[in-house]
């Protein structure tokens, strides 16, 4: 991670005192202060995060390509994961490797935006900061970086969609994640009609540089949490993957990137 230093500024003078001294998000009346702002999810949807089952929440976000986890999909995944683990204990506790696990967004300003932020007068992000529950605003990087990290409490969002919204703000030149990892074990879900197909990749072998050993467990789950094992593929034993793996083209793409939701 980039070095983070102690200079902190709030996103507006009204929120400054709380962001620098409170543990929760700055309190702004979004209805009165942001009548024309439409967040990417409703306040009710956002308030449901973090969900009790974090792995299910992340899988629902990335599988649906949604900003927050859709209720029905989350509930089904949350019921299916423990059923799969009961059938194959080796996958118990595995999480999807996803950008949604790391809810810190780095925002880069141009010279005017940076000056406004330093003087606590940059207010273009007040509405999204309030809507998405920003709990910390902190300057990051070295001298001249013009970069500020926003922490969204313990929320789980589609971070690529969040980054795109912040990147479009006035005087922002870029918005991105500075992720603390490169590769690791992963879980993927692909939906085929009313059937869920899961891949659990117990990746290993110099994962900081890119995992090169893969032991993949496949499962098919029909409605009613009816779990069927598709088999296990160990890349160190059989370099060629089985058909049940190669047929899952969407999962292959997502397993090849962090969370498959972009950055």
N, C-alpha and C positions, 0 to 999 in steps of 0.2 A: 504494500500500500504506500501511497505517497506520504511523505512526512506532513503531519498536521500540526500547526502551531497555534498559539493561544489567542490570536486576534479573532474576536467574534463580533458580528454585527447582526442586528435584527433586520427583518425584511421591511419594516417601516417603523417610524417613531412610536406609533401606537402599540406595536407588538414588542418593541425592544426590551422593555423591562421584564416581561414574562419570559421571553426566549432566553434571556441571559440569566434568569434567576428561578425559573419554574421547571419542573420535570415534565409537565404535559405541554400540549400545543397551546400557542397563544390564542386567547379567546376573542374572536371577532364574530359579530353577528353576520353570518354569510348572506342572509336574506336581505337585510337592510344595507349592508356594505357592498354586496356583489349581486345586485338584482339581474344583471345581464350575463352573468357567468354561468356556464353549464359544465360541471365536472364530468369526467368520463364514467362515473358511476354515481348513483344517488347516495345521499347521506346514510340512508338505511343500509344500503349494500356495503358501503365502506365501513360502517360501524361493526359489521359482522367479522371483520378481519382484526386480529388473527383468529382463525378457526381453531377448534381443539385439535384436529388432526392436520398438522402442518404439511405433511407429505401429500395428503389427499387434496389439500387446498392448492398447493403448487401444481399438482398434476391437472387439476380442473382448470386452472388459469392457462397453462400452456397448451393443453389439449383443445380447449375451446377457443384459444387465442382471444381471451377476454381480459378486460382490465382487472376485474376481480372474479373470484370463483363463482360460477353459477350454482344456485342452491341445489337443484336436482342432481347435477353432475357431481358436485362435492359429496352429497349424501351417499350416492351410490358408490363412489370410489372409497369413501370412508368405511363402508360396509365390506367392500371387496378385499381391501388390503390385508386385514387380519385373517380373512378366510384363506387367502393365498399363503400367508405366513404359517397358518396351521397345517397346510398341506406340505409346504416346503420351508422349514425353519431357517434355512440358510439365507433367505431373503428378508427375514424379520428385521425391522428397523432401518431398512434401506430407504434413502430419500432420493428424489430426483435432483440432479445437479442443475440448478436453475438460477438465473439472475434474480428471480423473485425471492431467493433466500437472503440476498444482500440489498437492503433497502436504503442505501446511501447513493445519492445522485450528485455528481460534480457538475456545477454550472459555471461556464466560462463567460466572462463579460468582455465587452469592448471597453475602451478607455472611459467613455462617458458613463457606462453602466457601473464600472468599478468605482468611479468617483462617487456616484450616487449611493452605491451600497456602503462605501466607507463613511459617508456622511449620514447614514441611516435614512436616506430619502428615496431609495429605490422601492417603489410600491407596485410595480407591474406584476409581481408574483404574489401579492397579498392574498388574492382569492384562491388560487390553487394551493398555496401553503396552508391556508386555513382548511380548505376542503379535504385535503389529503393528510392532515394531521402532522405537519412538520413539528418536530420537537427540538431540533438543534440546527443552528446555522453557524458554520465555521469556515474560516479561510484556510485553504490548503495549498501546498506547493511552496515553491521558493519565491524570492523577490521577482515581481513582474509577472507572476502566473495569472493574476486576475481571476482566480478560481475559488469558488465557494462550495462547500459540501453541505447538502441538505439531508438530514436524517428524518425518516418518516416513522418514527417510533418503532412499534413492532408490527406494522402493517405489512401485508404481502400483496403487491401489485404486479401487473405486467409492466416491467421496468422499461422496456423499449417504448411502449406507448406513453409512459410517463415522461421519459426523456424527450420524446418528440414534442410533447406539449411545452415543456420548459425551453426547448431549443428554439421555439417559435416566438418567445417573448421578446419584447423590445430590448435592444442592447445586449442580447445574449448571442454569443457566437457559436456556442456548442453546449450540449448537455449529454453527459455520458456517465457510465459506471466505471469505477476503478476497482475491479474485482480482486479479491484476496486469493484466488486460486485459478488454475488453468484447466485441470482435468481431474476426474475422480470417478468412483462408481456412480452409476446413474440408473434411473427408472424411467420408462416411457410407457404411455398408454396410447393405443390407436383404436378408434371406434369404427366398427364394421356393422352397420345396421344397428340392431339392438344388442350386439355382442361387444364386449370390451376385451381387447387383446393387450397383454402386458409383457414387457421385456424388462428384466432385472439384470443389469450388467455389472457384475462384480469385477470391475476393471482394476488392474494393478500394473506394476512395472514402470518406475520412473514417471509417475503421474504428473509431477510438477512440469515436466517437459512434454507430456502427452502419454497417456497410458497405452501400452502396446500388448498387454495380455488381457484377454476378455473371457470370462465365464458367464454365459448368458442363460438365464432361465426364462422360459416362455410359458404363458398361461392364457387360457381362453376362459372368460367368465360370461355365462349366459344370464339373462334376467332371473332374479331369485337367488343370486349369489351361487350359481352352479359352476364350480371351478374345475377345469380340466387342464392337466399339465400337457404342454406341447413338447416338452423335452428340455435337454440342457446341451448347450454348445460350448465347448472349451477350445479356444483358438490355438492353444499350445498343443493340442492333441490332433485336431482336425482343422487345418487352415481354411477350408471351404465351409462357409456357414450353411445350415440346413434351409430347406425351402420355407419353413414357417418363419424364419428370420428374414430372408431376402424378399418375401412377399410384403413385408411391412415397410414399404418405401418411406412413409412419413416418419416412422420411428427411427429408421436408419439415419435420416437427415438430422433429426433432433438429437440422437445420441452422438452424432459427430460434432455437435456444437454445444455450447453451454446452455442447456435448457431449451434450445431450439426456438427461443423467442427473440433472438437478436439482441443487439446492444446499441 
